[in-house]
């Protein structure tokens, strides 16, 4: 058997946020829980996240 078939997923659980972030345009204004999630992903992939989409429109972007 391959190593992949023997592997098991590791789940991380995060506290969510219950506010609408679509109007936020500054990273520092995001809810604490949202920033913690983004920072976790950055640490896992080893690459800084510079652009965050926070809504359905093309203008719904936060640049870091």
mmCIF file of the N, C-alpha and C atoms, coordinates in Angstrom:
data_MODEL
# 
_entry.id   MODEL 
# 
loop_
_atom_site.group_PDB 
_atom_site.id 
_atom_site.type_symbol 
_atom_site.label_atom_id 
_atom_site.label_alt_id 
_atom_site.label_comp_id 
_atom_site.label_asym_id 
_atom_site.label_entity_id 
_atom_site.label_seq_id 
_atom_site.pdbx_PDB_ins_code 
_atom_site.Cartn_x 
_atom_site.Cartn_y 
_atom_site.Cartn_z 
_atom_site.occupancy 
_atom_site.B_iso_or_equiv 
_atom_site.pdbx_formal_charge 
_atom_site.auth_seq_id 
_atom_site.auth_comp_id 
_atom_site.auth_asym_id 
_atom_site.auth_atom_id 
_atom_site.pdbx_PDB_model_num 
ATOM 1   N N  . UNK A 1 1  ? 0.826   -1.203 0.000  1.00 0.00 ? 1  UNK A N  1 
ATOM 2   C CA . UNK A 1 1  ? 0.000   0.000  0.000  1.00 0.00 ? 1  UNK A CA 1 
ATOM 3   C C  . UNK A 1 1  ? 0.871   1.268  0.000  1.00 0.00 ? 1  UNK A C  1 
ATOM 4   N N  . UNK A 1 2  ? 0.366   2.307  -0.637 1.00 0.00 ? 2  UNK A N  1 
ATOM 5   C CA . UNK A 1 2  ? 1.101   3.571  -0.690 1.00 0.00 ? 2  UNK A CA 1 
ATOM 6   C C  . UNK A 1 2  ? 0.956   4.333  0.622  1.00 0.00 ? 2  UNK A C  1 
ATOM 7   N N  . UNK A 1 3  ? 1.865   5.270  0.830  1.00 0.00 ? 3  UNK A N  1 
ATOM 8   C CA . UNK A 1 3  ? 1.787   6.106  2.032  1.00 0.00 ? 3  UNK A CA 1 
ATOM 9   C C  . UNK A 1 3  ? 0.510   6.941  2.028  1.00 0.00 ? 3  UNK A C  1 
ATOM 10  N N  . UNK A 1 4  ? 0.086   7.370  0.840  1.00 0.00 ? 4  UNK A N  1 
ATOM 11  C CA . UNK A 1 4  ? -1.125  8.170  0.750  1.00 0.00 ? 4  UNK A CA 1 
ATOM 12  C C  . UNK A 1 4  ? -2.350  7.385  1.218  1.00 0.00 ? 4  UNK A C  1 
ATOM 13  N N  . UNK A 1 5  ? -2.437  6.117  0.854  1.00 0.00 ? 5  UNK A N  1 
ATOM 14  C CA . UNK A 1 5  ? -3.591  5.308  1.265  1.00 0.00 ? 5  UNK A CA 1 
ATOM 15  C C  . UNK A 1 5  ? -3.589  5.036  2.765  1.00 0.00 ? 5  UNK A C  1 
ATOM 16  N N  . UNK A 1 6  ? -2.443  5.169  3.407  1.00 0.00 ? 6  UNK A N  1 
ATOM 17  C CA . UNK A 1 6  ? -2.336  4.936  4.844  1.00 0.00 ? 6  UNK A CA 1 
ATOM 18  C C  . UNK A 1 6  ? -2.470  6.226  5.656  1.00 0.00 ? 6  UNK A C  1 
ATOM 19  N N  . UNK A 1 7  ? -2.548  7.343  4.970  1.00 0.00 ? 7  UNK A N  1 
ATOM 20  C CA . UNK A 1 7  ? -2.609  8.618  5.681  1.00 0.00 ? 7  UNK A CA 1 
ATOM 21  C C  . UNK A 1 7  ? -4.018  8.885  6.211  1.00 0.00 ? 7  UNK A C  1 
ATOM 22  N N  . UNK A 1 8  ? -4.090  9.732  7.219  1.00 0.00 ? 8  UNK A N  1 
ATOM 23  C CA . UNK A 1 8  ? -5.361  10.112 7.824  1.00 0.00 ? 8  UNK A CA 1 
ATOM 24  C C  . UNK A 1 8  ? -5.426  11.630 7.876  1.00 0.00 ? 8  UNK A C  1 
ATOM 25  N N  . UNK A 1 9  ? -6.604  12.211 7.643  1.00 0.00 ? 9  UNK A N  1 
ATOM 26  C CA . UNK A 1 9  ? -6.725  13.672 7.693  1.00 0.00 ? 9  UNK A CA 1 
ATOM 27  C C  . UNK A 1 9  ? -6.586  14.193 9.123  1.00 0.00 ? 9  UNK A C  1 
ATOM 28  N N  . UNK A 1 10 ? -6.082  15.403 9.225  1.00 0.00 ? 10 UNK A N  1 
ATOM 29  C CA . UNK A 1 10 ? -6.009  16.096 10.507 1.00 0.00 ? 10 UNK A CA 1 
ATOM 30  C C  . UNK A 1 10 ? -6.919  17.314 10.397 1.00 0.00 ? 10 UNK A C  1 
ATOM 31  N N  . UNK A 1 11 ? -7.916  17.378 11.231 1.00 0.00 ? 11 UNK A N  1 
ATOM 32  C CA . UNK A 1 11 ? -8.878  18.468 11.196 1.00 0.00 ? 11 UNK A CA 1 
ATOM 33  C C  . UNK A 1 11 ? -8.542  19.511 12.245 1.00 0.00 ? 11 UNK A C  1 
ATOM 34  N N  . UNK A 1 12 ? -8.668  20.755 11.858 1.00 0.00 ? 12 UNK A N  1 
ATOM 35  C CA . UNK A 1 12 ? -8.526  21.866 12.788 1.00 0.00 ? 12 UNK A CA 1 
ATOM 36  C C  . UNK A 1 12 ? -9.897  22.537 12.889 1.00 0.00 ? 12 UNK A C  1 
ATOM 37  N N  . UNK A 1 13 ? -10.284 22.896 14.078 1.00 0.00 ? 13 UNK A N  1 
ATOM 38  C CA . UNK A 1 13 ? -11.566 23.551 14.297 1.00 0.00 ? 13 UNK A CA 1 
ATOM 39  C C  . UNK A 1 13 ? -11.287 24.993 14.708 1.00 0.00 ? 13 UNK A C  1 
ATOM 40  N N  . UNK A 1 14 ? -11.997 25.918 14.068 1.00 0.00 ? 14 UNK A N  1 
ATOM 41  C CA . UNK A 1 14 ? -11.825 27.333 14.343 1.00 0.00 ? 14 UNK A CA 1 
ATOM 42  C C  . UNK A 1 14 ? -13.145 27.940 14.773 1.00 0.00 ? 14 UNK A C  1 
ATOM 43  N N  . UNK A 1 15 ? -13.054 28.929 15.639 1.00 0.00 ? 15 UNK A N  1 
ATOM 44  C CA . UNK A 1 15 ? -14.228 29.702 16.007 1.00 0.00 ? 15 UNK A CA 1 
ATOM 45  C C  . UNK A 1 15 ? -14.577 30.583 14.813 1.00 0.00 ? 15 UNK A C  1 
ATOM 46  N N  . UNK A 1 16 ? -15.837 30.633 14.453 1.00 0.00 ? 16 UNK A N  1 
ATOM 47  C CA . UNK A 1 16 ? -16.267 31.432 13.307 1.00 0.00 ? 16 UNK A CA 1 
ATOM 48  C C  . UNK A 1 16 ? -16.563 32.870 13.687 1.00 0.00 ? 16 UNK A C  1 
ATOM 49  N N  . UNK A 1 17 ? -17.055 33.612 12.739 1.00 0.00 ? 17 UNK A N  1 
ATOM 50  C CA . UNK A 1 17 ? -17.479 34.984 12.980 1.00 0.00 ? 17 UNK A CA 1 
ATOM 51  C C  . UNK A 1 17 ? -18.870 35.150 12.388 1.00 0.00 ? 17 UNK A C  1 
ATOM 52  N N  . UNK A 1 18 ? -19.702 35.914 13.047 1.00 0.00 ? 18 UNK A N  1 
ATOM 53  C CA . UNK A 1 18 ? -21.108 36.029 12.650 1.00 0.00 ? 18 UNK A CA 1 
ATOM 54  C C  . UNK A 1 18 ? -21.449 37.414 12.148 1.00 0.00 ? 18 UNK A C  1 
ATOM 55  N N  . UNK A 1 19 ? -20.468 38.083 11.554 1.00 0.00 ? 19 UNK A N  1 
ATOM 56  C CA . UNK A 1 19 ? -20.743 39.411 11.023 1.00 0.00 ? 19 UNK A CA 1 
ATOM 57  C C  . UNK A 1 19 ? -20.442 39.434 9.526  1.00 0.00 ? 19 UNK A C  1 
ATOM 58  N N  . UNK A 1 20 ? -21.044 40.360 8.845  1.00 0.00 ? 20 UNK A N  1 
ATOM 59  C CA . UNK A 1 20 ? -20.853 40.516 7.414  1.00 0.00 ? 20 UNK A CA 1 
ATOM 60  C C  . UNK A 1 20 ? -19.544 41.272 7.180  1.00 0.00 ? 20 UNK A C  1 
ATOM 61  N N  . UNK A 1 21 ? -18.622 40.676 6.442  1.00 0.00 ? 21 UNK A N  1 
ATOM 62  C CA . UNK A 1 21 ? -17.324 41.310 6.190  1.00 0.00 ? 21 UNK A CA 1 
ATOM 63  C C  . UNK A 1 21 ? -17.223 41.882 4.783  1.00 0.00 ? 21 UNK A C  1 
ATOM 64  N N  . UNK A 1 22 ? -18.322 41.879 4.032  1.00 0.00 ? 22 UNK A N  1 
ATOM 65  C CA . UNK A 1 22 ? -18.280 42.323 2.634  1.00 0.00 ? 22 UNK A CA 1 
ATOM 66  C C  . UNK A 1 22 ? -17.887 43.779 2.467  1.00 0.00 ? 22 UNK A C  1 
ATOM 67  N N  . UNK A 1 23 ? -18.165 44.615 3.435  1.00 0.00 ? 23 UNK A N  1 
ATOM 68  C CA . UNK A 1 23 ? -17.846 46.041 3.312  1.00 0.00 ? 23 UNK A CA 1 
ATOM 69  C C  . UNK A 1 23 ? -16.463 46.386 3.860  1.00 0.00 ? 23 UNK A C  1 
ATOM 70  N N  . UNK A 1 24 ? -15.771 45.418 4.420  1.00 0.00 ? 24 UNK A N  1 
ATOM 71  C CA . UNK A 1 24 ? -14.448 45.678 5.003  1.00 0.00 ? 24 UNK A CA 1 
ATOM 72  C C  . UNK A 1 24 ? -13.402 45.725 3.898  1.00 0.00 ? 24 UNK A C  1 
ATOM 73  N N  . UNK A 1 25 ? -12.569 46.750 3.929  1.00 0.00 ? 25 UNK A N  1 
ATOM 74  C CA . UNK A 1 25 ? -11.529 46.887 2.907  1.00 0.00 ? 25 UNK A CA 1 
ATOM 75  C C  . UNK A 1 25 ? -10.127 46.914 3.507  1.00 0.00 ? 25 UNK A C  1 
ATOM 76  N N  . UNK A 1 26 ? -10.028 46.870 4.829  1.00 0.00 ? 26 UNK A N  1 
ATOM 77  C CA . UNK A 1 26 ? -8.746  46.893 5.513  1.00 0.00 ? 26 UNK A CA 1 
ATOM 78  C C  . UNK A 1 26 ? -8.597  45.606 6.333  1.00 0.00 ? 26 UNK A C  1 
ATOM 79  N N  . UNK A 1 27 ? -7.490  44.914 6.151  1.00 0.00 ? 27 UNK A N  1 
ATOM 80  C CA . UNK A 1 27 ? -7.253  43.651 6.853  1.00 0.00 ? 27 UNK A CA 1 
ATOM 81  C C  . UNK A 1 27 ? -7.407  43.802 8.361  1.00 0.00 ? 27 UNK A C  1 
ATOM 82  N N  . UNK A 1 28 ? -6.900  44.884 8.923  1.00 0.00 ? 28 UNK A N  1 
ATOM 83  C CA . UNK A 1 28 ? -6.955  45.081 10.373 1.00 0.00 ? 28 UNK A CA 1 
ATOM 84  C C  . UNK A 1 28 ? -8.372  45.227 10.899 1.00 0.00 ? 28 UNK A C  1 
ATOM 85  N N  . UNK A 1 29 ? -9.317  45.530 10.026 1.00 0.00 ? 29 UNK A N  1 
ATOM 86  C CA . UNK A 1 29 ? -10.715 45.675 10.441 1.00 0.00 ? 29 UNK A CA 1 
ATOM 87  C C  . UNK A 1 29 ? -11.486 44.353 10.425 1.00 0.00 ? 29 UNK A C  1 
ATOM 88  N N  . UNK A 1 30 ? -10.880 43.298 9.922  1.00 0.00 ? 30 UNK A N  1 
ATOM 89  C CA . UNK A 1 30 ? -11.534 41.982 9.917  1.00 0.00 ? 30 UNK A CA 1 
ATOM 90  C C  . UNK A 1 30 ? -11.710 41.477 11.342 1.00 0.00 ? 30 UNK A C  1 
ATOM 91  N N  . UNK A 1 31 ? -12.711 40.641 11.594 1.00 0.00 ? 31 UNK A N  1 
ATOM 92  C CA . UNK A 1 31 ? -12.862 40.048 12.928 1.00 0.00 ? 31 UNK A CA 1 
ATOM 93  C C  . UNK A 1 31 ? -11.614 39.236 13.297 1.00 0.00 ? 31 UNK A C  1 
ATOM 94  N N  . UNK A 1 32 ? -11.312 39.221 14.580 1.00 0.00 ? 32 UNK A N  1 
ATOM 95  C CA . UNK A 1 32 ? -10.150 38.495 15.088 1.00 0.00 ? 32 UNK A CA 1 
ATOM 96  C C  . UNK A 1 32 ? -10.139 37.046 14.601 1.00 0.00 ? 32 UNK A C  1 
ATOM 97  N N  . UNK A 1 33 ? -11.281 36.372 14.658 1.00 0.00 ? 33 UNK A N  1 
ATOM 98  C CA . UNK A 1 33 ? -11.359 34.965 14.272 1.00 0.00 ? 33 UNK A CA 1 
ATOM 99  C C  . UNK A 1 33 ? -11.025 34.780 12.794 1.00 0.00 ? 33 UNK A C  1 
ATOM 100 N N  . UNK A 1 34 ? -11.433 35.711 11.961 1.00 0.00 ? 34 UNK A N  1 
ATOM 101 C CA . UNK A 1 34 ? -11.146 35.652 10.530 1.00 0.00 ? 34 UNK A CA 1 
ATOM 102 C C  . UNK A 1 34 ? -9.638  35.788 10.281 1.00 0.00 ? 34 UNK A C  1 
ATOM 103 N N  . UNK A 1 35 ? -9.020  36.740 10.967 1.00 0.00 ? 35 UNK A N  1 
ATOM 104 C CA . UNK A 1 35 ? -7.569  36.928 10.814 1.00 0.00 ? 35 UNK A CA 1 
ATOM 105 C C  . UNK A 1 35 ? -6.807  35.706 11.309 1.00 0.00 ? 35 UNK A C  1 
ATOM 106 N N  . UNK A 1 36 ? -7.261  35.091 12.385 1.00 0.00 ? 36 UNK A N  1 
ATOM 107 C CA . UNK A 1 36 ? -6.600  33.877 12.898 1.00 0.00 ? 36 UNK A CA 1 
ATOM 108 C C  . UNK A 1 36 ? -6.669  32.752 11.870 1.00 0.00 ? 36 UNK A C  1 
ATOM 109 N N  . UNK A 1 37 ? -7.797  32.624 11.187 1.00 0.00 ? 37 UNK A N  1 
ATOM 110 C CA . UNK A 1 37 ? -7.958  31.599 10.164 1.00 0.00 ? 37 UNK A CA 1 
ATOM 111 C C  . UNK A 1 37 ? -7.002  31.854 8.993  1.00 0.00 ? 37 UNK A C  1 
ATOM 112 N N  . UNK A 1 38 ? -6.943  33.093 8.537  1.00 0.00 ? 38 UNK A N  1 
ATOM 113 C CA . UNK A 1 38 ? -6.047  33.444 7.422  1.00 0.00 ? 38 UNK A CA 1 
ATOM 114 C C  . UNK A 1 38 ? -4.596  33.183 7.816  1.00 0.00 ? 38 UNK A C  1 
ATOM 115 N N  . UNK A 1 39 ? -4.216  33.547 9.013  1.00 0.00 ? 39 UNK A N  1 
ATOM 116 C CA . UNK A 1 39 ? -2.845  33.337 9.479  1.00 0.00 ? 39 UNK A CA 1 
ATOM 117 C C  . UNK A 1 39 ? -2.526  31.853 9.622  1.00 0.00 ? 39 UNK A C  1 
ATOM 118 N N  . UNK A 1 40 ? -3.504  31.049 10.022 1.00 0.00 ? 40 UNK A N  1 
ATOM 119 C CA . UNK A 1 40 ? -3.298  29.605 10.087 1.00 0.00 ? 40 UNK A CA 1 
ATOM 120 C C  . UNK A 1 40 ? -3.013  29.040 8.698  1.00 0.00 ? 40 UNK A C  1 
ATOM 121 N N  . UNK A 1 41 ? -3.807  29.445 7.718  1.00 0.00 ? 41 UNK A N  1 
ATOM 122 C CA . UNK A 1 41 ? -3.604  28.967 6.341  1.00 0.00 ? 41 UNK A CA 1 
ATOM 123 C C  . UNK A 1 41 ? -2.216  29.376 5.856  1.00 0.00 ? 41 UNK A C  1 
ATOM 124 N N  . UNK A 1 42 ? -1.811  30.613 6.122  1.00 0.00 ? 42 UNK A N  1 
ATOM 125 C CA . UNK A 1 42 ? -0.481  31.074 5.728  1.00 0.00 ? 42 UNK A CA 1 
ATOM 126 C C  . UNK A 1 42 ? 0.608   30.183 6.312  1.00 0.00 ? 42 UNK A C  1 
ATOM 127 N N  . UNK A 1 43 ? 0.485   29.869 7.580  1.00 0.00 ? 43 UNK A N  1 
ATOM 128 C CA . UNK A 1 43 ? 1.487   29.022 8.244  1.00 0.00 ? 43 UNK A CA 1 
ATOM 129 C C  . UNK A 1 43 ? 1.508   27.620 7.656  1.00 0.00 ? 43 UNK A C  1 
ATOM 130 N N  . UNK A 1 44 ? 0.348   27.096 7.297  1.00 0.00 ? 44 UNK A N  1 
ATOM 131 C CA . UNK A 1 44 ? 0.273   25.750 6.746  1.00 0.00 ? 44 UNK A CA 1 
ATOM 132 C C  . UNK A 1 44 ? 0.882   25.659 5.351  1.00 0.00 ? 44 UNK A C  1 
ATOM 133 N N  . UNK A 1 45 ? 0.649   26.684 4.535  1.00 0.00 ? 45 UNK A N  1 
ATOM 134 C CA . UNK A 1 45 ? 1.156   26.631 3.161  1.00 0.00 ? 45 UNK A CA 1 
ATOM 135 C C  . UNK A 1 45 ? 2.531   27.268 3.011  1.00 0.00 ? 45 UNK A C  1 
ATOM 136 N N  . UNK A 1 46 ? 2.955   28.025 4.028  1.00 0.00 ? 46 UNK A N  1 
ATOM 137 C CA . UNK A 1 46 ? 4.273   28.632 3.997  1.00 0.00 ? 46 UNK A CA 1 
ATOM 138 C C  . UNK A 1 46 ? 4.398   29.813 3.037  1.00 0.00 ? 46 UNK A C  1 
ATOM 139 N N  . UNK A 1 47 ? 3.273   30.421 2.698  1.00 0.00 ? 47 UNK A N  1 
ATOM 140 C CA . UNK A 1 47 ? 3.264   31.540 1.761  1.00 0.00 ? 47 UNK A CA 1 
ATOM 141 C C  . UNK A 1 47 ? 2.332   32.614 2.322  1.00 0.00 ? 47 UNK A C  1 
ATOM 142 N N  . UNK A 1 48 ? 2.761   33.884 2.325  1.00 0.00 ? 48 UNK A N  1 
ATOM 143 C CA . UNK A 1 48 ? 1.859   34.932 2.803  1.00 0.00 ? 48 UNK A CA 1 
ATOM 144 C C  . UNK A 1 48 ? 0.676   35.141 1.864  1.00 0.00 ? 48 UNK A C  1 
ATOM 145 N N  . UNK A 1 49 ? -0.486  35.346 2.441  1.00 0.00 ? 49 UNK A N  1 
ATOM 146 C CA . UNK A 1 49 ? -1.688  35.622 1.661  1.00 0.00 ? 49 UNK A CA 1 
ATOM 147 C C  . UNK A 1 49 ? -1.788  37.136 1.526  1.00 0.00 ? 49 UNK A C  1 
ATOM 148 N N  . UNK A 1 50 ? -1.728  37.624 0.311  1.00 0.00 ? 50 UNK A N  1 
ATOM 149 C CA . UNK A 1 50 ? -1.699  39.067 0.053  1.00 0.00 ? 50 UNK A CA 1 
ATOM 150 C C  . UNK A 1 50 ? -3.031  39.616 -0.430 1.00 0.00 ? 50 UNK A C  1 
ATOM 151 N N  . UNK A 1 51 ? -3.895  38.753 -0.982 1.00 0.00 ? 51 UNK A N  1 
ATOM 152 C CA . UNK A 1 51 ? -5.185  39.193 -1.514 1.00 0.00 ? 51 UNK A CA 1 
ATOM 153 C C  . UNK A 1 51 ? -6.278  38.303 -0.922 1.00 0.00 ? 51 UNK A C  1 
ATOM 154 N N  . UNK A 1 52 ? -7.302  38.931 -0.353 1.00 0.00 ? 52 UNK A N  1 
ATOM 155 C CA . UNK A 1 52 ? -8.400  38.199 0.278  1.00 0.00 ? 52 UNK A CA 1 
ATOM 156 C C  . UNK A 1 52 ? -9.704  38.660 -0.350 1.00 0.00 ? 52 UNK A C  1 
ATOM 157 N N  . UNK A 1 53 ? -10.459 37.732 -0.895 1.00 0.00 ? 53 UNK A N  1 
ATOM 158 C CA . UNK A 1 53 ? -11.777 38.050 -1.428 1.00 0.00 ? 53 UNK A CA 1 
ATOM 159 C C  . UNK A 1 53 ? -12.777 37.962 -0.290 1.00 0.00 ? 53 UNK A C  1 
ATOM 160 N N  . UNK A 1 54 ? -13.586 39.001 -0.133 1.00 0.00 ? 54 UNK A N  1 
ATOM 161 C CA . UNK A 1 54 ? -14.549 39.009 0.964  1.00 0.00 ? 54 UNK A CA 1 
ATOM 162 C C  . UNK A 1 54 ? -15.974 39.270 0.490  1.00 0.00 ? 54 UNK A C  1 
ATOM 163 N N  . UNK A 1 55 ? -16.250 38.928 -0.764 1.00 0.00 ? 55 UNK A N  1 
ATOM 164 C CA . UNK A 1 55 ? -17.592 39.095 -1.288 1.00 0.00 ? 55 UNK A CA 1 
ATOM 165 C C  . UNK A 1 55 ? -17.660 38.684 -2.745 1.00 0.00 ? 55 UNK A C  1 
ATOM 166 N N  . UNK A 1 56 ? -18.851 38.748 -3.341 1.00 0.00 ? 56 UNK A N  1 
ATOM 167 C CA . UNK A 1 56 ? -19.043 38.246 -4.702 1.00 0.00 ? 56 UNK A CA 1 
ATOM 168 C C  . UNK A 1 56 ? -18.588 39.188 -5.814 1.00 0.00 ? 56 UNK A C  1 
ATOM 169 N N  . UNK A 1 57 ? -18.407 40.469 -5.520 1.00 0.00 ? 57 UNK A N  1 
ATOM 170 C CA . UNK A 1 57 ? -18.062 41.398 -6.603 1.00 0.00 ? 57 UNK A CA 1 
ATOM 171 C C  . UNK A 1 57 ? -16.547 41.507 -6.794 1.00 0.00 ? 57 UNK A C  1 
ATOM 172 N N  . UNK A 1 58 ? -16.153 42.004 -7.938 1.00 0.00 ? 58 UNK A N  1 
ATOM 173 C CA . UNK A 1 58 ? -14.730 42.189 -8.228 1.00 0.00 ? 58 UNK A CA 1 
ATOM 174 C C  . UNK A 1 58 ? -14.079 43.186 -7.276 1.00 0.00 ? 58 UNK A C  1 
ATOM 175 N N  . UNK A 1 59 ? -14.863 44.091 -6.737 1.00 0.00 ? 59 UNK A N  1 
ATOM 176 C CA . UNK A 1 59 ? -14.337 45.093 -5.825 1.00 0.00 ? 59 UNK A CA 1 
ATOM 177 C C  . UNK A 1 59 ? -14.233 44.588 -4.381 1.00 0.00 ? 59 UNK A C  1 
ATOM 178 N N  . UNK A 1 60 ? -14.735 43.407 -4.126 1.00 0.00 ? 60 UNK A N  1 
ATOM 179 C CA . UNK A 1 60 ? -14.738 42.851 -2.778 1.00 0.00 ? 60 UNK A CA 1 
ATOM 180 C C  . UNK A 1 60 ? -13.404 42.158 -2.492 1.00 0.00 ? 60 UNK A C  1 
ATOM 181 N N  . UNK A 1 61 ? -12.371 42.959 -2.405 1.00 0.00 ? 61 UNK A N  1 
ATOM 182 C CA . UNK A 1 61 ? -11.025 42.423 -2.207 1.00 0.00 ? 61 UNK A CA 1 
ATOM 183 C C  . UNK A 1 61 ? -10.301 43.246 -1.144 1.00 0.00 ? 61 UNK A C  1 
ATOM 184 N N  . UNK A 1 62 ? -9.572  42.542 -0.298 1.00 0.00 ? 62 UNK A N  1 
ATOM 185 C CA . UNK A 1 62 ? -8.715  43.183 0.686  1.00 0.00 ? 62 UNK A CA 1 
ATOM 186 C C  . UNK A 1 62 ? -7.279  42.882 0.292  1.00 0.00 ? 62 UNK A C  1 
ATOM 187 N N  . UNK A 1 63 ? -6.482  43.928 0.128  1.00 0.00 ? 63 UNK A N  1 
ATOM 188 C CA . UNK A 1 63 ? -5.061  43.773 -0.168 1.00 0.00 ? 63 UNK A CA 1 
ATOM 189 C C  . UNK A 1 63 ? -4.276  43.974 1.120  1.00 0.00 ? 63 UNK A C  1 
ATOM 190 N N  . UNK A 1 64 ? -3.303  43.097 1.329  1.00 0.00 ? 64 UNK A N  1 
ATOM 191 C CA . UNK A 1 64 ? -2.464  43.216 2.527  1.00 0.00 ? 64 UNK A CA 1 
ATOM 192 C C  . UNK A 1 64 ? -1.111  43.744 2.174  1.00 0.00 ? 64 UNK A C  1 
# 
